[in-house]
Amino acid sequence: MKFLKNLLPILAIFTISSVSAKKRGGAAPRATAQPQQPAPTQINQPVQKQPLQQRESYKDLVAFVKNAGNVWDNSRSMLRTDFVNTVVQKAQATNLDDFQLEALLQTARDMHGIFSGNQNKDIATLQSVNNQITAAISQR
């Protein structure tokens, strides 16, 4: 009798847990044959070729100015003429306006310019570079 009293709660727990497992979907589902669906066919679309030379963006030109070498002419304390001409040509190809071209050349001046620390000399250098930038924009 004592054994039956101990066994009854255990059986009740197993019964309740198996019933609740079925309600939650815990019982293993039976394998049923599902109809096979045909594999989807792929439609070959023609690959669009990109143009050989993509237009540069303003961001690309800023990176060019930032990473360019031989930008500054130490003997004249100015931007190198060939560099300025290259930037002007790239700006024209990208259809940049004058303000954007001016910003690119000023960025080149500020990033690559070498100044002496002598205030009067540095002011003269900045004025000559600003004249160079203005001339490059007006020749465009």
Residue frames as a rotation matrix with the C-alpha (Angstrom) as fourth column:
MET 1
0.567 0.824 0.000 0.00
0.824 -0.567 0.000 0.00
0.000 0.000 -1.000 0.00
LYS 2
0.439 -0.514 -0.737 2.84
0.139 -0.772 0.620 2.35
-0.888 -0.375 -0.267 0.82
PHE 3
-0.618 -0.687 0.381 4.45
0.431 0.109 0.896 1.54
-0.657 0.718 0.229 -2.51
LEU 4
-0.129 0.690 0.712 1.22
0.979 -0.026 0.203 2.41
0.158 0.723 -0.672 -4.34
LYS 5
0.770 0.388 -0.507 0.97
0.517 -0.844 0.141 5.77
-0.373 -0.371 -0.851 -2.55
ASN 6
-0.006 -0.865 -0.502 4.52
-0.007 -0.502 0.865 6.68
-1.000 0.009 -0.002 -3.65
LEU 7
-0.693 -0.286 0.662 3.97
0.574 0.335 0.747 5.46
-0.435 0.898 -0.069 -7.20
LEU 8
0.272 0.929 0.252 0.74
0.932 -0.189 -0.309 7.39
-0.239 0.319 -0.917 -7.76
PRO 9
0.646 -0.038 -0.762 2.28
-0.010 -0.999 0.042 10.94
-0.763 -0.019 -0.646 -7.69
ILE 10
-0.473 -0.878 -0.074 5.11
-0.162 0.004 0.987 9.83
-0.866 0.479 -0.144 -10.00
LEU 11
-0.512 0.370 0.775 2.66
0.811 0.505 0.296 8.40
-0.282 0.780 -0.559 -12.53
ALA 12
0.590 0.776 -0.224 0.60
0.680 -0.627 -0.381 11.59
-0.436 0.072 -0.897 -12.33
ILE 13
0.224 -0.598 -0.769 3.65
-0.247 -0.798 0.549 13.74
-0.943 0.067 -0.327 -13.11
PHE 14
-0.773 -0.551 0.315 4.61
0.113 0.368 0.923 11.64
-0.625 0.749 -0.222 -16.14
THR 15
-0.154 0.808 0.569 1.08
0.961 0.255 -0.103 11.71
-0.228 0.531 -0.816 -17.45
ILE 16
0.702 0.416 -0.578 0.74
0.362 -0.907 -0.214 15.47
-0.613 -0.059 -0.788 -17.05
SER 17
-0.087 -0.822 -0.562 4.15
-0.324 -0.510 0.797 16.16
-0.942 0.252 -0.222 -18.63
SER 18
-0.768 -0.188 0.613 3.43
0.449 0.524 0.724 13.97
-0.457 0.831 -0.318 -21.66
VAL 19
0.252 0.926 0.281 0.03
0.941 -0.166 -0.296 15.63
-0.227 0.339 -0.913 -22.21
SER 20
0.681 -0.021 -0.732 1.52
0.045 -0.997 0.070 19.12
-0.731 -0.080 -0.677 -21.94
ALA 21
-0.458 -0.888 -0.043 4.37
-0.069 -0.012 0.998 18.14
-0.886 0.460 -0.056 -24.28
LYS 22
-0.443 0.375 0.814 1.87
0.865 0.418 0.278 17.15
-0.237 0.827 -0.510 -26.94
LYS 23
0.656 0.728 -0.199 0.04
0.671 -0.683 -0.288 20.47
-0.346 0.055 -0.937 -26.54
ARG 24
0.451 -0.574 -0.683 3.31
-0.291 -0.819 0.495 22.39
-0.844 -0.025 -0.536 -27.01
GLY 25
0.850 -0.139 -0.508 4.31
-0.488 0.155 -0.859 20.36
0.198 0.978 0.064 -30.02
GLY 26
0.064 -0.895 0.441 7.01
-0.937 0.097 0.334 18.48
-0.342 -0.435 -0.833 -28.13
ALA 27
0.379 0.097 0.921 6.04
0.025 0.993 -0.115 15.11
-0.925 0.066 0.374 -29.48
ALA 28
-0.703 -0.710 -0.052 7.98
-0.079 0.005 0.997 14.08
-0.707 0.705 -0.060 -32.54
PRO 29
0.146 0.788 -0.598 5.96
-0.819 -0.243 -0.520 14.72
-0.556 0.566 0.610 -35.68
ARG 30
0.282 0.032 0.959 5.20
0.293 0.949 -0.118 11.79
-0.914 0.314 0.258 -37.89
ALA 31
-0.733 -0.597 -0.326 6.92
-0.183 -0.289 0.940 11.72
-0.655 0.748 0.102 -41.22
THR 32
0.424 0.866 0.265 4.46
0.211 0.190 -0.959 12.27
-0.881 0.463 -0.103 -44.01
ALA 33
-0.361 -0.529 0.768 5.22
0.860 0.130 0.494 12.16
-0.362 0.838 0.408 -47.67
GLN 34
0.139 0.340 -0.930 5.18
-0.042 -0.936 -0.349 15.67
-0.989 0.087 -0.116 -49.08
PRO 35
0.803 0.142 0.579 4.68
0.547 0.213 -0.810 16.15
-0.238 0.967 0.093 -52.77
GLN 36
-0.241 -0.964 -0.115 7.90
0.729 -0.258 0.634 17.17
-0.641 0.070 0.765 -54.46
GLN 37
0.747 0.421 -0.515 7.90
0.051 -0.808 -0.587 20.56
-0.663 0.412 -0.625 -56.06
PRO 38
0.631 -0.547 0.550 9.80
0.734 0.192 -0.652 21.13
0.251 0.815 0.522 -59.27
ALA 39
-0.172 -0.794 -0.584 13.05
0.814 -0.448 0.370 23.06
-0.555 -0.412 0.723 -58.88
PRO 40
0.700 0.431 -0.569 12.69
0.098 -0.848 -0.521 26.70
-0.707 0.309 -0.636 -59.91
THR 41
0.378 -0.552 0.744 14.26
0.924 0.176 -0.338 27.45
0.055 0.815 0.577 -63.24
GLN 42
-0.059 -0.501 -0.863 16.74
0.417 -0.798 0.435 30.28
-0.907 -0.334 0.256 -63.49
ILE 43
0.873 0.311 0.375 16.28
0.478 -0.396 -0.784 32.93
-0.096 0.864 -0.494 -66.10
ASN 44
-0.159 -0.987 -0.002 19.57
0.929 -0.150 0.338 34.05
-0.334 0.051 0.941 -67.57
GLN 45
0.888 0.383 -0.252 19.62
0.310 -0.906 -0.287 37.81
-0.339 0.177 -0.924 -67.64
PRO 46
0.443 -0.773 0.455 22.25
0.580 -0.140 -0.803 39.57
0.684 0.619 0.386 -69.68
VAL 47
0.183 -0.502 -0.845 24.99
0.898 -0.264 0.352 41.04
-0.400 -0.823 0.403 -67.53
GLN 48
0.960 0.161 0.231 25.16
0.240 -0.897 -0.372 44.79
0.147 0.413 -0.899 -67.88
LYS 49
0.044 -0.999 0.022 28.65
0.943 0.035 -0.330 45.99
0.329 0.035 0.944 -68.59
GLN 50
0.610 0.070 -0.789 29.80
0.491 -0.815 0.307 48.98
-0.621 -0.575 -0.532 -66.65
PRO 51
0.952 -0.299 0.069 31.47
-0.133 -0.606 -0.785 51.79
0.276 0.738 -0.616 -68.52
LEU 52
0.366 -0.897 -0.250 35.20
0.670 0.440 -0.598 51.41
0.646 0.052 0.761 -68.79
GLN 53
-0.781 -0.624 0.030 35.87
0.453 -0.599 -0.660 54.70
0.430 -0.502 0.751 -67.06
GLN 54
0.254 0.894 -0.370 33.41
0.935 -0.129 0.330 55.75
0.247 -0.430 -0.869 -64.41
ARG 55
0.267 -0.088 0.960 33.07
0.022 -0.995 -0.098 59.40
0.964 0.047 -0.263 -63.56
GLU 56
-0.647 -0.534 -0.544 34.82
0.597 0.088 -0.797 60.46
0.474 -0.841 0.261 -60.44
SER 57
0.563 0.820 -0.102 32.80
0.679 -0.389 0.623 61.99
0.471 -0.420 -0.776 -57.66
TYR 58
0.539 -0.322 0.779 33.71
-0.441 -0.895 -0.064 64.96
0.718 -0.309 -0.624 -55.51
LYS 59
0.835 -0.197 0.513 34.67
-0.414 0.388 0.824 62.52
-0.361 -0.900 0.242 -52.77
ASP 60
0.702 -0.596 0.390 37.06
0.694 0.695 -0.187 60.75
-0.159 0.402 0.902 -55.17
LEU 61
0.415 -0.545 0.729 38.66
0.330 -0.656 -0.679 64.07
0.848 0.522 -0.093 -56.09
VAL 62
0.696 -0.178 0.696 39.13
-0.669 -0.513 0.538 64.98
0.261 -0.840 -0.476 -52.41
ALA 63
0.804 -0.415 0.425 40.89
0.090 0.792 0.603 61.64
-0.587 -0.447 0.675 -51.90
PHE 64
0.585 -0.603 0.542 43.04
0.742 0.128 -0.658 62.34
0.327 0.787 0.522 -54.98
VAL 65
0.483 -0.375 0.791 44.07
-0.244 -0.926 -0.290 65.75
0.841 -0.053 -0.538 -53.60
LYS 66
0.793 -0.116 0.598 44.73
-0.598 0.036 0.801 64.27
-0.115 -0.993 -0.041 -50.18
ASN 67
0.665 -0.485 0.568 46.90
0.194 0.846 0.496 61.39
-0.721 -0.220 0.657 -51.42
ALA 68
0.910 -0.318 0.266 48.66
0.234 -0.136 -0.963 63.09
0.343 0.938 -0.049 -54.34
GLY 69
0.283 -0.896 -0.342 52.42
0.753 -0.014 0.658 63.46
-0.595 -0.443 0.671 -54.27
ASN 70
-0.686 -0.674 0.273 54.43
0.707 -0.529 0.470 66.39
-0.173 0.516 0.839 -55.62
VAL 71
0.409 0.895 0.175 51.66
0.904 -0.424 0.054 68.90
0.123 0.136 -0.983 -54.97
TRP 72
0.890 -0.075 -0.449 53.80
0.144 -0.889 0.435 71.68
-0.432 -0.452 -0.781 -53.50
ASP 73
0.505 -0.755 0.418 56.62
0.514 -0.126 -0.849 73.47
0.693 0.644 0.324 -55.31
ASN 74
0.511 -0.336 -0.791 59.16
0.808 -0.125 0.576 74.26
-0.292 -0.934 0.207 -52.58
SER 75
-0.543 -0.821 0.176 61.24
0.832 -0.497 0.247 76.63
-0.115 0.281 0.953 -54.70
ARG 76
-0.673 0.346 0.654 58.31
0.127 -0.816 0.563 78.94
0.729 0.462 0.505 -55.51
SER 77
-0.927 0.365 -0.089 56.20
0.107 0.031 -0.994 78.18
-0.360 -0.930 -0.068 -52.39
MET 78
-0.252 0.865 -0.433 53.14
-0.942 -0.322 -0.095 77.48
-0.222 0.384 0.896 -54.53
LEU 79
0.435 0.457 0.776 51.09
-0.150 0.886 -0.438 74.60
-0.888 0.074 0.454 -55.78
ARG 80
-0.669 -0.683 0.293 52.71
0.144 0.268 0.953 72.83
-0.729 0.680 -0.081 -58.71
THR 81
-0.409 0.489 -0.771 51.25
-0.813 -0.579 0.064 74.00
-0.415 0.653 0.634 -62.01
ASP 82
-0.696 0.133 -0.705 50.86
-0.418 0.724 0.549 70.49
0.583 0.677 -0.448 -63.42
PHE 83
-0.844 0.424 -0.329 48.95
0.532 0.581 -0.616 69.41
-0.071 -0.695 -0.716 -60.30
VAL 84
-0.491 0.675 -0.551 46.62
-0.195 -0.701 -0.686 72.41
-0.849 -0.229 0.476 -60.54
ASN 85
-0.476 0.282 -0.833 45.98
-0.879 -0.125 0.460 71.66
0.026 0.951 0.308 -64.24
THR 86
-0.853 0.138 -0.504 45.21
0.063 0.985 0.163 68.01
0.519 0.107 -0.848 -63.41
VAL 87
-0.709 0.616 -0.343 42.73
0.482 0.070 -0.873 68.98
-0.514 -0.784 -0.347 -60.70
VAL 88
-0.412 0.555 -0.723 41.05
-0.601 -0.762 -0.242 71.49
-0.685 0.334 0.647 -63.05
GLN 89
-0.621 0.142 -0.771 40.71
-0.674 0.406 0.617 68.84
0.400 0.903 -0.156 -65.78
LYS 90
-0.853 0.304 -0.424 39.28
0.426 0.875 -0.230 66.28
0.301 -0.377 -0.876 -63.34
ALA 91
-0.609 0.647 -0.459 36.86
0.175 -0.454 -0.873 68.88
-0.774 -0.612 0.163 -61.99
GLN 92
-0.430 0.440 -0.789 35.66
-0.854 -0.481 0.197 69.69
-0.292 0.759 0.582 -65.51
ALA 93
-0.734 0.116 -0.669 35.20
-0.290 0.837 0.464 65.99
0.614 0.535 -0.581 -66.31
THR 94
-0.741 0.442 -0.506 33.14
0.670 0.545 -0.504 65.62
0.053 -0.712 -0.700 -63.13
ASN 95
-0.092 0.700 0.708 31.11
0.447 -0.607 0.658 68.79
0.890 0.377 -0.257 -63.83
LEU 96
-0.102 -0.010 -0.995 32.07
0.978 -0.181 -0.098 70.43
-0.179 -0.983 0.028 -60.55
ASP 97
0.823 0.377 0.426 31.17
0.444 -0.893 -0.068 74.05
0.355 0.245 -0.902 -60.06
ASP 98
0.184 -0.811 0.555 33.71
-0.049 -0.571 -0.819 76.78
0.982 0.124 -0.145 -59.30
PHE 99
0.412 0.021 0.911 33.13
-0.868 -0.295 0.400 76.63
0.278 -0.955 -0.103 -55.55
GLN 100
0.954 -0.049 0.295 33.92
-0.059 0.936 0.348 72.91
-0.293 -0.349 0.890 -55.45
LEU 101
0.566 -0.800 0.197 37.07
0.547 0.186 -0.816 73.40
0.617 0.570 0.543 -57.54
GLU 102
0.164 -0.479 0.862 38.16
-0.487 -0.800 -0.351 76.21
0.858 -0.362 -0.365 -55.26
ALA 103
0.692 0.146 0.707 37.59
-0.714 0.282 0.641 73.98
-0.106 -0.948 0.299 -52.22
LEU 104
0.919 -0.389 0.063 39.71
0.394 0.904 -0.168 71.22
0.008 0.180 0.984 -53.78
LEU 105
0.261 -0.871 0.416 42.60
0.377 -0.305 -0.875 73.56
0.888 0.385 0.249 -54.50
GLN 106
0.239 -0.136 0.962 42.36
-0.765 -0.636 0.100 75.12
0.598 -0.759 -0.256 -51.04
THR 107
0.938 0.092 0.335 42.42
-0.281 0.768 0.575 71.63
-0.205 -0.633 0.746 -49.56
ALA 108
0.650 -0.757 0.070 45.59
0.625 0.479 -0.616 70.91
0.433 0.444 0.784 -51.52
ARG 109
0.100 -0.590 0.801 47.12
-0.191 -0.802 -0.567 74.16
0.977 -0.096 -0.193 -50.24
ASP 110
0.431 0.153 0.889 46.19
-0.860 -0.228 0.456 73.42
0.273 -0.962 0.033 -46.64
MET 111
0.964 -0.009 0.267 47.28
-0.092 0.926 0.367 69.79
-0.250 -0.378 0.891 -46.67
HIS 112
0.598 -0.742 0.301 50.50
0.799 0.529 -0.285 70.04
0.052 0.411 0.910 -48.66
GLY 113
0.675 -0.327 0.661 51.67
-0.034 -0.909 -0.415 73.63
0.737 0.258 -0.625 -48.21
ILE 114
0.152 -0.721 -0.677 54.93
0.969 0.245 -0.044 74.20
0.197 -0.649 0.735 -46.39
PHE 115
0.785 0.188 0.590 55.14
0.098 -0.978 0.182 77.41
0.612 -0.085 -0.786 -44.41
SER 116
-0.113 -0.992 0.063 58.17
0.204 -0.085 -0.975 79.00
0.972 -0.097 0.212 -42.76
GLY 117
0.134 0.188 -0.973 56.68
0.988 0.055 0.147 80.28
0.082 -0.981 -0.178 -39.52
ASN 118
-0.871 -0.367 -0.326 57.60
0.364 -0.928 0.073 83.84
-0.330 -0.056 0.942 -40.48
GLN 119
-0.049 0.982 -0.180 54.27
0.496 -0.133 -0.858 85.64
-0.867 -0.131 -0.481 -40.46
ASN 120
0.149 0.087 -0.985 55.06
-0.570 -0.807 -0.157 88.12
-0.808 0.585 -0.071 -43.24
LYS 121
-0.763 -0.514 -0.392 56.53
-0.620 0.411 0.669 85.43
-0.182 0.753 -0.632 -45.50
ASP 122
-0.803 0.508 0.311 53.62
0.462 0.861 -0.215 83.05
-0.377 -0.029 -0.926 -44.88
ILE 123
0.142 0.861 -0.488 51.06
0.135 -0.505 -0.852 85.78
-0.981 0.055 -0.188 -45.64
ALA 124
-0.129 -0.278 -0.952 52.82
-0.861 -0.445 0.247 86.47
-0.493 0.851 -0.182 -48.95
THR 125
-0.973 -0.227 0.034 52.82
-0.192 0.885 0.424 82.71
-0.127 0.406 -0.905 -49.71
LEU 126
-0.426 0.888 0.171 49.09
0.574 0.412 -0.708 82.42
-0.699 -0.204 -0.686 -48.97
GLN 127
0.225 0.498 -0.837 48.33
-0.316 -0.776 -0.546 85.44
-0.922 0.388 -0.017 -51.14
SER 128
-0.479 -0.456 -0.750 50.28
-0.847 0.017 0.531 84.04
-0.230 0.890 -0.395 -54.08
VAL 129
-0.962 0.190 0.197 48.60
0.212 0.973 0.096 80.63
-0.173 0.134 -0.976 -53.74
ASN 130
-0.098 0.977 -0.190 45.18
0.401 -0.136 -0.906 82.29
-0.911 -0.165 -0.379 -53.53
ASN 131
0.061 0.029 -0.998 46.01
-0.740 -0.670 -0.065 84.23
-0.670 0.742 -0.019 -56.72
GLN 132
-0.871 -0.423 -0.249 47.05
-0.485 0.664 0.569 80.93
-0.075 0.617 -0.784 -58.32
ILE 133
-0.673 0.694 0.255 43.72
0.528 0.692 -0.492 79.35
-0.518 -0.197 -0.832 -57.32
THR 134
0.169 0.745 -0.645 41.73
-0.032 -0.650 -0.760 82.33
-0.985 0.149 -0.086 -58.62
ALA 135
-0.287 -0.362 -0.887 43.61
-0.876 -0.276 0.396 82.21
-0.388 0.890 -0.238 -61.94
ALA 136
-0.989 -0.093 0.113 42.98
-0.051 0.942 0.332 78.47
-0.138 0.323 -0.936 -62.30
ILE 137
-0.297 0.953 0.067 39.24
0.569 0.232 -0.789 78.96
-0.767 -0.196 -0.611 -61.73
SER 138
0.257 0.403 -0.879 38.99
-0.356 -0.805 -0.474 81.89
-0.898 0.435 -0.063 -64.15
GLN 139
-0.578 -0.540 -0.612 40.86
-0.769 0.108 0.630 79.99
-0.274 0.835 -0.477 -66.94
ARG 140
-0.708 0.330 0.624 38.37
0.166 0.937 -0.307 77.18
-0.686 -0.114 -0.718 -66.73
